[in-house]
Amino acid sequence: MDPLRALLVSYAFPPVGGAGVQRSVKLAKYLPCHGVTPSVATVENPSAPLRDEAFDKDFPPGMTILRARTFEPGYGAKEAMWKARSARKKSLKQKVVSEVVNLGRKVLIPDPQLLWLPHAARTLAGRLRGPEADDVVLITAPPFSQFNLGPLVRRVRPETGLVFDYRDEWSTARTTYEMLKGQLADQVGDRMETALIRHAHCITTATEAFRENLLQRFPFLDAGRVFAIPNGYDPEDYPEARPNPPTDHFVLAYAGTIFKLTSARGLLGAIRKLHGREPELARKLRVRFMGRIVDTELDAFEGTESLGVERLGYVSHATVLDQLSSCHLALCILDEVPGVERIFPAKIFELMHLGRPVLTLSPPGALPRLVERHRVGDVLPPRDEEAICNYLEDKLRQFIANPKKAPKMANLDLEGIQRYHRKNLAGEFAEVMREAQRLARR
């Protein structure tokens, strides 16, 4: 393999926490195994709700990290604005704030991270004009405003390969993410995406369904330059000793943000139903949510504390894996929203390696097919409260009959899931990077 220098452009990067940082962090960690020297361009003052220092250990020794400032307000200010906008009875101040937020949504298209671009562009241009110019630049999104840096790469250094990486679908984000929705954003965003992706030498997507949808929406794309590379797991993240679940109660655990796409309303309705039908049995159930719950979903959780529902908020990635390791049943959720049939959450790959049984609540689509292909666990419709209630009742009765038996995935496709090791996936990215470099220099 010829040595390659790659610059990863990612707004979501440590000290920012959450699932969105892992794709770029693990790429930086494992690309050197495939002859690629990574550097990173990211934000200096991220306007993000989560921080997690645990990923610092994954940085290759001496890796260059370029940080550029953003003009965005801090996340606390953003959160206050959104709360003011969603208030039912607004004060005069809240009405003014609400109008400011509405104006921001109309102007900051495709997302508020557009305010990072002035300094990010200057940093990127300086890098490409300097002695350490990279052979390839990979821009991973969301936020999708970063793709606006693509034309700059092509103009400043035409011989540098350019890769756009879709961790999520831009079109789905415009209809699903509460902060990005809007008719104008949808109209302008679609034209913006059409123009920008023409600049990429290669494109990667997080699912095969993403790839197929992208090729269908944009017939001018060369299918040979669009590659599906999923998310994955890193065995080095897991605790060496996997604790057994408790024997006095049954733990169902979920890790990730709860918002419209991952709404837990069907599950919570089933838990209420179970407590009404079998209160003694239901008292053995503990349901732990680890991660942020957006304001629009909080009403579904009202009164559930007395039903054994625990909201731990955001915890570190290491704590998440500890908690999942000691649960009886892990949970993966996708609700019934447009575009969900092309999605599988990144967390499903970590659950595969974990080895605990998984209950997947999802409509038909990419996620159930993945779960069934690798025999990860059971799948139920996310809003079928009766089916979910019956499933939990059955699991609780099995637990009471043998509380010391630690549940495991009996039929997991161990050989098949090896592809999702982050080291193997980094190798796939390295191949795409070399192809982008070849296309740029021909």
N, C-alpha and C positions, 0 to 999 in steps of 0.2 A: 504494500500500500504506500502510495506517495503521501508524504506529510501534508497536512492541510491546516490552515488557520481559519477558525470560524468565530464570528461575532454573533452572539445570541442577544437579540433585542427583546426584552421582556419587562413590561411595567410591573408585573407580579413577580417579585423576587425578594428573598429574605433581606431585611427583617420582616417583610410582609409574610403573614402566615396563611393557612388555608390550602385547600386542594389545588388551587390554580398555580401555585408556585412549583409543584413537584415535577412537572414535565420539563421545565427549563433547568431546575436544580439537578435532576437525575441525568439529564443530557450532559450538563457540565461535568458531572462526576464521571460518567462512563465513556464519553467521547474519546478521551486519551487512550482507552483500550483499543480503539480502532484507528489510531494514527491521526487523530484530529486534536489540535490544541485550541481549547475554547477560551473566549473572553466574553464578558457580559456588559451590555449597556442597559441600565435600569434607572429608576427614579431615585432622587436623593431624599425627598421629603414626601413619601407616599401618603395619599389621602385614602387610607384603607382602615377597616375596622379591626384587623387581626394582626398580631405580631407573634412570631415564633422563631426563637434563636436556634432551635435544635438542628436546622438544616445547614448551619455553618460548617459542620463537620464534613459535609459532602463536597466542599469546594476543593478542587485540585490545588496542591501547593503552588503558591505564586500566581494563581489565576488573576488576571486583570479584571477589575470591576469598575466600569465608568458610570458615574452617577450624575444625572442632570436634574436640576430643580424643575418643579411644576408650579404653575400659578394657581392651582386649585386651592380652595379653602380646606382647612383640616376636616377630617372625617366627622368630628364632633359637631362642627358647624353644619355640615351636610345633613347629618342625622336630625338636628334641630329643625332644619328647613323642611325635611320630609314629614316630620311629625306635625309641624304647623300646617302643612298642606293637607294632611289627612284628617285633621281635626274636624269634627262634625259641626260644632259651633265655634266659629273663629272670632277672635278679638280683632281689633283694627290692626294691631301689629302682625297677627297671624295672616290676615288678609293680604297685607303688603308682602310678607315673606312668601305667601303662596303665589302671588303674581310674579315675584322674582324667580321662583322655581320654575313656573310655567314658561317664562321668558328664556331661562337657561336651557330648558329642554328643547326649545325651538331653535336656539342659536348654536348650542354645543352638540353638533351632530357629527359623528354618530354617538359620542359619549363624552362625559365631562373630562376625560383624560386627554381630550383635544388640547387642553391647556398645558400639557406636558411637551407638546411638539416643538415649540420654539427653541427651548434649550436642548431638547433631545436631538433636533435636526443639526444644531450647531456642533454638539458633541460628536454625532455620527460623521458629519462632514470632515471635522478635524481628524478623526480616526482614519478615514479612508484616504485623506490626503497626506497622512504622515508616513513615517518609515515602517510602521507596524501594521500597514493596511492589510485587511483580511482577504482571504481567497473567496469566502462566501459569507453572506449575512442571512441569518434566519430570524424572521420576525414572527413571534408567536402571539396569538390573540385569542380571547379578548384581553384588554380593550381593543376594539377594531380600529380605532383612530390611528394606531401604530402603523397600519398598512399605508398610511399617507407618507411614511418615510421611504417606501419602496421606490418611487420615482427619483428621489434624491440619490439613492444608491446607484441607480442606473446612470444618472447624469454625472455624478462626481467621479465614479470609477467603473466604467462600463465592463471592464474585465472581471469584476467581482460577481460571482453568482448570487442570485437572490431567491430565497425560499420563503413563502408564506405558509405559516402553520396554523391551521384551524383547530384549536382545542374545542371550540363550540362552533355552531353554525351562526353566521352573522344574521341570516334571515330569521332564524328562530329567536335569537336574542331580541330582535326588534318587536316581536309579538309576545314574548313570554316574560322578559325581565321588566319588572314594574317601573324602574327608573329610566328605561330606554324607550318605552312604548310611546307612540304618537303617530298620527297620520303623516305629518311632514317628515318625521324621522324615517318612516317606512319608505316614502317616495324618494327622498334624497339619498337615503342609505342604499337603496337598490341601485341607483345610477352610479353612486360613488364606488360601490363594490365592483360593478361591471368595469369601470374605468381602471381601478387600481390593480385588479388581478391580472390584467394584460401585461403588467410590468414584471411579474414573477417568472423566473425561469422554471421553477418547479413549485408544486403545492403539496402540502401534506395535510391530511385530515385525521381526526381521532377515531372515526369509524368508517367502514366500507359504505354504509348508507349515506354518510356525509358526502363521500366521494361521488357516489352515483347521483345524488341530488345536485351537486355542484356541476357535474358534466351535463346533466339534463337542463339546468338553468342557463348555462353558458356554453352553447354548442361550439363556440370558437376555441375552447380549450382543447389541447392535445391530451387525450386520455393517457398517453405514455409518460406524461409529465406530472400526473396527479396520483399520489400514493396515499394509501390508508395505513397509518401507523398508530395503533391504539395506545392508550395509557397502560400502566403496568404496576409491578410491585418490586420492591427492593428487599431481599431477605435480610440484609444487614440492619434494617429498621426495626425488626421484631425483637421482642425480649427473648433472651436465651432460654429462660425457664418460663413455660406457659402455665400459669396457675389454673387449677381446676375451678369450675364455677361453684358458687355457694350451694349448700345442700338444704338451706332453710327457705329459699325462695327461688323462683325461676326468673332469669334476667333476659330481657329482650333489649338489644342495644342498636342504636342508630348513630352514625357519625356523618355530619355534613350539614350544610345550610338547609333550612326549611323555608321554601318560598313557593310561588305558584307552581313551578315545575315539579317540586318534590313535596307537595302538600300532604300532610299526614291526617287529613280530615277523615278519610275512610277508616284508617286504623283506630283513631281516637273514638270514632263512633262505634266501632266493634268492641272496644274496651268498655265503653259505657254499657253496651248491650250485654256483655259478659257479666259485668257486675250486677246488672239487673236480673239476669237469669240464674247465675251461679255465684252468689256473693262470697261464700266460703272458699270456693276454688279460686275465684278471681283475686282474692287477697294474697295469694302466693305469687302474683305476677308483679314484677318491677320492669318498667319501660324507661330506658335511659336515652335521652337525646343529648348528643354532644355536638355543639355547633350553634351558629346564630339562627334565630328564628325571626324573620322579618315581621314588621309591624302588622302587615295585612293578614298574617296567619296566626297572630297571637290569640285572637278570639276563640279559635278552635281548642286552645289549651285551657281555657278558663274552667276552673273547678276540677281539673284532672289530677291535682296533687294528691287528693284523697283517694284516687284510684290507682296509686302506685306509679304515676308518671313523674319522672324526675328530669328537670332541665338543668344540665350542668354548664350550659353556655360554651363558649370557645375554650378548648383545652389544647395543650400542645399535641403535636403528632405522636410523640412517644406515649403520652397518656392515653390517647385514643386507642393505640394498638394494645396497650395494657388492658384497657377496659373491654375491648372487643375479644381479647384472648380469654378473658374470664367470664364471658357471657355464655348462656345456653344456646341462644339463637340470635344471629346477626340479621339486620334488616337493611334492605335496599329499596328505595321508593322512587317511582316516577308516576306522576299523576296524569290524568287525561287532559292534555293540552296539545295544540297544534304542533306538529313536528316531533313529538315525543317518540314516534316509531323509529326515528333514526339515531336515537341517543342511547348510550349507556354510561352511567356515572363512573368516574375514575375509581371510586372506592370499591367497585365490584372486584377489581383485580387484586386489591389487598385482601379482600375477604376470601378470595380463592386460595391464596397462599396461607391464610390464617388457619384454615381447616375446620372452622366451626360451621355447622349447618346455617344456611341462609334462607330467609323468607324474602322473596322478591315480590313487591306489589307494583305491578306495571300493566299497562295495556299491551296488546300484541305489538311486536316490533323487534328491533335489534337487541334490546336487553333480554327479553325472554328467550330469544334464539341463542344468545351467548350462554345464558344460564343452563339451558337444556343441553347445548352441545357439549359443555364441559361438566355436566352433572353436578352443578354447584348447590342445588337445593330445589325448593318448591316455588311455584309462581301462582299468584292469585290476582284477580282484578283489583285495582287500588281503591275502588269505591264500593265494592261488594261487602258491606258490613256483616252480613249473615255468614258468608263464606269465611271471612277472616275470623269472626267470632268462633265459629265451629272449629277452625284450625287451631286457634289458641287454646280452646277448651281441650282438644285432643292432646296437645303438647303438655298441658298442665297435668292431665291425668297420667300420662306416661311418666312425668317427672315425679309425681307423688308416689307412684308405684315403685320407682327406683331412683331416689334422689341423689345417690352417690355415683351414678353412671354418667360420666362426662360425655356429652354428645359429640360426634364427629361426622364429617362427610364420608359416608361409607363408600361412595362410588365416584369420587372426584377423579376427573381426567388429568392425572398428574403429568403425563407426558405432554398432553396438549397445552397445558398452561405454561410450559417452559418458555414459549415464545414471548410471554408477557414479562419475563425478567427484564428489568430496566437496562441491564447490560446488553442483552440481545437486541432490544429495541433501539438502543443507541447505535448499534451496528447498522440497522436499517436506515436510520437518519444519516449516518456517515455516507452510505451509498447514494442517498438522494443529494447530499451536499456535493459529492464528487460529480454527479450528473449535472447539477446546476452550474458548477464551475466549468465543466466541459462545454456546456451550451453557451456560457458567457464568453468564452475565449475562441469559439470556432469562427 
